[in-house]
């Protein structure tokens, strides 16, 4: 069992390398082991391209002239159940059977309806030994975004905000205040590159004029989402600069202007978070990081529509202003980027 966990941990490490490129697919890593030695490994690099199992098996084929014989005596570890259907690529279960790999060790089942046990069943029917549930919780956490989208029909929601040492979110005079330091800002930009979209409310867009990109980090900038009920925001704001796809939720119109997509909601009095998330789900957005403002964050908290929260506390004190949101959840991490404190919670 310890050996199984060692190789599955490697699968997870490989899978994480695809975090900014595979959505709405899951992150998956695979390792081929022969006589307790890794002879091939791979991960899902990019949406629409080869899956982890394909890349791991191909590495064996490229490295060894006797790859056919090696594969027939090897085990393949994979963090998520091999697919059994034709999507953008052929079924990985079929590839494993084709190469007569006799043993497959799986981290967790795939909840996607077209897979969900079918890959495991296909392998077993072909005489392959299948072990399921190695580091299962870790593998499920790895793909919490994918699992949420498949099972709840909405994106995975991460709340993020910074608050002063005395619990304030922002000044109450609409002025701008940097609460956190450089280290925290760099970390936020790294997070942005890992999620599909970033959401803010009208006031944050108007007061801060944010770019919502990853200029302090690497990777892709997320799609942008703003809630602007009456379309009162100035069209010259950074959020409308056409640099990335931007969704503007409002009650005035549904229209497309280049990369800016206006989505009209009929009812802005009730269920706005629910409507917004369902529309984003329809756009194949698998995860959203919500960065404010306080009213927007509170609307999702009150609707109990959040999965994870990342809360920075800076050294500054404000004495008065807009109170930071209140949240109860399960603490899973406490960190100290620079002089700031970071608390990470999950809803549970």
Secondary structure, DSSP 8 states (H G I E B T S, - for coil): -HHHHHHHHHHHHHHGGGTTT-TTS---EEEEEETTEEEEEEE--STTS--HHHHHHHHHHHH-TTHHHHHTT-EEEEEE----S-SSS--HHHHHHHTT--EEEEEE---STTTTTHHHHHHHHTT-EEEE-TTHHHHHHHTHHHHHHHHHSS-EEEEEEEE-TTSEEE-TTS-----S-HHHHHHHHHHHHHSSEEEEEHHHHHHH----S-TTS-S---EEEEE-TT--S-TTSGGGSSSS-EEEEESS--EEETTEEEEE-S-SSS-HHHHHHHHHHHTT--EEEEEE-HHHHHHHHHTT--SEEEEEE-S---SSSEE------EEEEEE-STT-EEEEEE--
